[in-house]
Each structure stands twice: as structure tokens, then as C-alpha cells.
Amino acid sequence: MVRKITITKKRVLMEDEIEAVGEGVVKRIGNGAMILSSKKHIGKKVYILVRK
């Protein structure tokens, strides 16, 4: 599996096998936070990008 991430001047270029792309809001849960996702993604590695 080839994985390449390049960050230059506020731009992100990712080259990876992507199954799905989702967007959501980080929600408070206790002292932490969570992002809602489908059950089919449980146990998979994910990328989380935090925007300003």
C-alpha cells in the first residue's frame, strides 16, 4: 500500500486508497469529542483534518 501525504503552504495533497469521504462536526462527549460515522468504518484507520 502506497501512502503519501504532502503539506505545503496550507495545502494538503494525499495519495492513498480512499473508500469514502465524509464531513461532519466534532461533538462534545464527556471530556473528549467524537465524530459520527457509519458502523462500516469501525476499526479502520482514518484521517482527521482540523480546519481553522
N, CA, C and O atoms as CSV, one atom per row, in Angstrom:
chain,resi,resn,atom,element,x,y,z
A,1,MET,N,N,0.834,-1.167,0.000
A,1,MET,CA,C,0.000,0.000,0.000
A,1,MET,C,C,0.883,1.235,0.000
A,1,MET,O,O,1.735,1.397,0.873
A,2,VAL,N,N,0.681,2.091,-0.963
A,2,VAL,CA,C,1.444,3.323,-1.062
A,2,VAL,C,C,0.645,4.431,-0.396
A,2,VAL,O,O,-0.531,4.628,-0.700
A,3,ARG,N,N,1.279,5.144,0.503
A,3,ARG,CA,C,0.627,6.247,1.201
A,3,ARG,C,C,1.552,7.447,1.146
A,3,ARG,O,O,2.709,7.367,1.561
A,4,LYS,N,N,1.043,8.568,0.631
A,4,LYS,CA,C,1.866,9.760,0.510
A,4,LYS,C,C,1.038,10.968,0.928
A,4,LYS,O,O,-0.051,11.198,0.401
A,5,ILE,N,N,1.560,11.736,1.877
A,5,ILE,CA,C,0.906,12.967,2.324
A,5,ILE,C,C,1.924,14.093,2.223
A,5,ILE,O,O,3.025,13.996,2.767
A,6,THR,N,N,1.553,15.164,1.523
A,6,THR,CA,C,2.429,16.314,1.364
A,6,THR,C,C,1.693,17.554,1.840
A,6,THR,O,O,0.559,17.806,1.431
A,7,ILE,N,N,2.348,18.339,2.715
A,7,ILE,CA,C,1.760,19.576,3.210
A,7,ILE,C,C,2.695,20.721,2.841
A,7,ILE,O,O,3.841,20.761,3.289
A,8,THR,N,N,2.201,21.657,2.018
A,8,THR,CA,C,2.987,22.820,1.625
A,8,THR,C,C,2.088,24.042,1.559
A,8,THR,O,O,1.047,24.020,0.903
A,9,LYS,N,N,2.486,25.091,2.229
A,9,LYS,CA,C,1.802,26.383,2.162
A,9,LYS,C,C,0.282,26.257,2.286
A,9,LYS,O,O,-0.456,26.723,1.418
A,10,LYS,N,N,-0.176,25.632,3.355
A,10,LYS,CA,C,-1.599,25.483,3.685
A,10,LYS,C,C,-2.365,24.607,2.695
A,10,LYS,O,O,-3.592,24.685,2.631
A,11,ARG,N,N,-1.674,23.788,1.936
A,11,ARG,CA,C,-2.341,22.852,1.023
A,11,ARG,C,C,-1.932,21.434,1.396
A,11,ARG,O,O,-0.779,21.182,1.749
A,12,VAL,N,N,-2.877,20.517,1.317
A,12,VAL,CA,C,-2.624,19.117,1.659
A,12,VAL,C,C,-2.889,18.272,0.422
A,12,VAL,O,O,-3.947,18.379,-0.198
A,13,LEU,N,N,-1.934,17.443,0.073
A,13,LEU,CA,C,-2.090,16.509,-1.037
A,13,LEU,C,C,-1.942,15.110,-0.472
A,13,LEU,O,O,-0.890,14.764,0.066
A,14,MET,N,N,-2.999,14.293,-0.592
A,14,MET,CA,C,-2.951,12.921,-0.097
A,14,MET,C,C,-3.146,11.959,-1.256
A,14,MET,O,O,-4.080,12.087,-2.047
A,15,GLU,N,N,-2.252,11.004,-1.336
A,15,GLU,CA,C,-2.370,9.951,-2.328
A,15,GLU,C,C,-2.498,8.647,-1.570
A,15,GLU,O,O,-1.524,8.157,-0.999
A,16,ASP,N,N,-3.692,8.083,-1.562
A,16,ASP,CA,C,-3.971,6.868,-0.814
A,16,ASP,C,C,-5.223,6.230,-1.411
A,16,ASP,O,O,-5.943,6.870,-2.177
A,17,GLU,N,N,-5.478,4.996,-1.067
A,17,GLU,CA,C,-6.714,4.344,-1.485
A,17,GLU,C,C,-7.826,4.839,-0.579
A,17,GLU,O,O,-7.832,4.534,0.614
A,18,ILE,N,N,-8.769,5.599,-1.126
A,18,ILE,CA,C,-9.844,6.200,-0.352
A,18,ILE,C,C,-11.134,5.442,-0.634
A,18,ILE,O,O,-11.533,5.283,-1.788
A,19,GLU,N,N,-11.784,4.974,0.437
A,19,GLU,CA,C,-13.052,4.259,0.302
A,19,GLU,C,C,-14.235,5.224,0.334
A,19,GLU,O,O,-15.196,5.064,-0.418
A,20,ALA,N,N,-14.160,6.227,1.209
A,20,ALA,CA,C,-15.250,7.187,1.355
A,20,ALA,C,C,-14.699,8.491,1.916
A,20,ALA,O,O,-13.675,8.511,2.600
A,21,VAL,N,N,-15.392,9.562,1.613
A,21,VAL,CA,C,-15.038,10.862,2.161
A,21,VAL,C,C,-16.266,11.377,2.894
A,21,VAL,O,O,-17.368,11.387,2.344
A,22,GLY,N,N,-16.072,11.802,4.134
A,22,GLY,CA,C,-17.199,12.299,4.912
A,22,GLY,C,C,-16.860,13.628,5.535
A,22,GLY,O,O,-15.694,13.993,5.680
A,23,GLU,N,N,-17.905,14.345,5.901
A,23,GLU,CA,C,-17.714,15.635,6.553
A,23,GLU,C,C,-18.683,15.689,7.717
A,23,GLU,O,O,-19.830,15.258,7.600
A,24,GLY,N,N,-18.225,16.217,8.836
A,24,GLY,CA,C,-19.095,16.306,9.993
A,24,GLY,C,C,-18.584,17.328,10.973
A,24,GLY,O,O,-17.568,17.984,10.745
A,25,VAL,N,N,-19.306,17.454,12.070
A,25,VAL,CA,C,-18.942,18.389,13.118
A,25,VAL,C,C,-18.476,17.577,14.323
A,25,VAL,O,O,-19.101,16.579,14.681
A,26,VAL,N,N,-17.386,18.001,14.944
A,26,VAL,CA,C,-16.890,17.335,16.145
A,26,VAL,C,C,-17.845,17.683,17.277
A,26,VAL,O,O,-18.113,18.857,17.533
A,27,LYS,N,N,-18.363,16.647,17.963
A,27,LYS,CA,C,-19.328,16.854,19.034
A,27,LYS,C,C,-18.729,16.491,20.370
A,27,LYS,O,O,-17.944,15.549,20.481
A,28,ARG,N,N,-19.102,17.238,21.371
A,28,ARG,CA,C,-18.594,17.032,22.725
A,28,ARG,C,C,-19.208,15.772,23.325
A,28,ARG,O,O,-20.406,15.525,23.193
A,29,ILE,N,N,-18.362,14.978,23.990
A,29,ILE,CA,C,-18.822,13.803,24.725
A,29,ILE,C,C,-17.934,13.670,25.959
A,29,ILE,O,O,-16.779,13.260,25.854
A,30,GLY,N,N,-18.470,14.014,27.117
A,30,GLY,CA,C,-17.686,13.999,28.348
A,30,GLY,C,C,-16.546,14.998,28.265
A,30,GLY,O,O,-16.760,16.165,27.934
A,31,ASN,N,N,-15.324,14.540,28.568
A,31,ASN,CA,C,-14.146,15.397,28.479
A,31,ASN,C,C,-13.477,15.320,27.113
A,31,ASN,O,O,-12.444,15.953,26.899
A,32,GLY,N,N,-14.041,14.564,26.199
A,32,GLY,CA,C,-13.444,14.378,24.883
A,32,GLY,C,C,-14.382,14.852,23.784
A,32,GLY,O,O,-15.231,15.717,23.999
A,33,ALA,N,N,-14.216,14.276,22.620
A,33,ALA,CA,C,-15.041,14.635,21.477
A,33,ALA,C,C,-15.177,13.427,20.558
A,33,ALA,O,O,-14.430,12.456,20.682
A,34,MET,N,N,-16.131,13.493,19.639
A,34,MET,CA,C,-16.338,12.395,18.701
A,34,MET,C,C,-16.809,12.945,17.363
A,34,MET,O,O,-17.290,14.074,17.260
A,35,ILE,N,N,-16.658,12.125,16.362
A,35,ILE,CA,C,-17.179,12.425,15.037
A,35,ILE,C,C,-18.068,11.256,14.653
A,35,ILE,O,O,-17.618,10.110,14.667
A,36,LEU,N,N,-19.307,11.521,14.314
A,36,LEU,CA,C,-20.225,10.446,13.951
A,36,LEU,C,C,-19.817,9.831,12.620
A,36,LEU,O,O,-19.435,10.533,11.683
A,37,SER,N,N,-19.905,8.515,12.555
A,37,SER,CA,C,-19.522,7.790,11.356
A,37,SER,C,C,-20.400,6.558,11.212
A,37,SER,O,O,-21.057,6.143,12.167
A,38,SER,N,N,-20.411,5.986,10.047
A,38,SER,CA,C,-21.151,4.763,9.784
A,38,SER,C,C,-20.478,3.573,10.481
A,38,SER,O,O,-19.260,3.567,10.664
A,39,LYS,N,N,-21.269,2.570,10.868
A,39,LYS,CA,C,-20.721,1.386,11.540
A,39,LYS,C,C,-19.709,0.653,10.674
A,39,LYS,O,O,-18.820,-0.019,11.197
A,40,LYS,N,N,-19.833,0.771,9.363
A,40,LYS,CA,C,-18.940,0.029,8.469
A,40,LYS,C,C,-17.492,0.504,8.578
A,40,LYS,O,O,-16.585,-0.181,8.106
A,41,HIS,N,N,-17.258,1.675,9.197
A,41,HIS,CA,C,-15.904,2.205,9.335
A,41,HIS,C,C,-15.267,1.873,10.682
A,41,HIS,O,O,-14.122,2.253,10.926
A,42,ILE,N,N,-15.983,1.174,11.558
A,42,ILE,CA,C,-15.438,0.826,12.870
A,42,ILE,C,C,-14.198,-0.044,12.694
A,42,ILE,O,O,-14.220,-1.021,11.945
A,43,GLY,N,N,-13.125,0.311,13.380
A,43,GLY,CA,C,-11.882,-0.452,13.327
A,43,GLY,C,C,-10.939,-0.069,12.200
A,43,GLY,O,O,-9.840,-0.616,12.107
A,44,LYS,N,N,-11.344,0.858,11.343
A,44,LYS,CA,C,-10.488,1.275,10.234
A,44,LYS,C,C,-9.689,2.506,10.620
A,44,LYS,O,O,-10.107,3.281,11.480
A,45,LYS,N,N,-8.546,2.684,9.988
A,45,LYS,CA,C,-7.745,3.887,10.198
A,45,LYS,C,C,-8.367,5.020,9.397
A,45,LYS,O,O,-8.858,4.816,8.287
A,46,VAL,N,N,-8.339,6.219,9.977
A,46,VAL,CA,C,-8.936,7.372,9.309
A,46,VAL,C,C,-8.000,8.567,9.378
A,46,VAL,O,O,-7.080,8.599,10.196
A,47,TYR,N,N,-8.235,9.537,8.528
A,47,TYR,CA,C,-7.544,10.817,8.585
A,47,TYR,C,C,-8.530,11.833,9.150
A,47,TYR,O,O,-9.688,11.878,8.737
A,48,ILE,N,N,-8.073,12.635,10.083
A,48,ILE,CA,C,-8.890,13.725,10.593
A,48,ILE,C,C,-8.119,15.008,10.356
A,48,ILE,O,O,-7.010,15.178,10.864
A,49,LEU,N,N,-8.700,15.899,9.593
A,49,LEU,CA,C,-8.074,17.177,9.293
A,49,LEU,C,C,-8.877,18.249,9.996
A,49,LEU,O,O,-10.086,18.344,9.784
A,50,VAL,N,N,-8.247,19.054,10.820
A,50,VAL,CA,C,-8.917,20.114,11.551
A,50,VAL,C,C,-8.699,21.435,10.825
A,50,VAL,O,O,-7.563,21.860,10.615
A,51,ARG,N,N,-9.777,22.065,10.452
A,51,ARG,CA,C,-9.684,23.338,9.734
A,51,ARG,C,C,-9.836,24.500,10.692
A,51,ARG,O,O,-10.444,24.358,11.753
A,52,LYS,N,N,-9.283,25.665,10.323
A,52,LYS,CA,C,-9.428,26.869,11.142
A,52,LYS,C,C,-10.846,27.366,11.057
A,52,LYS,O,O,-11.185,28.375,11.676
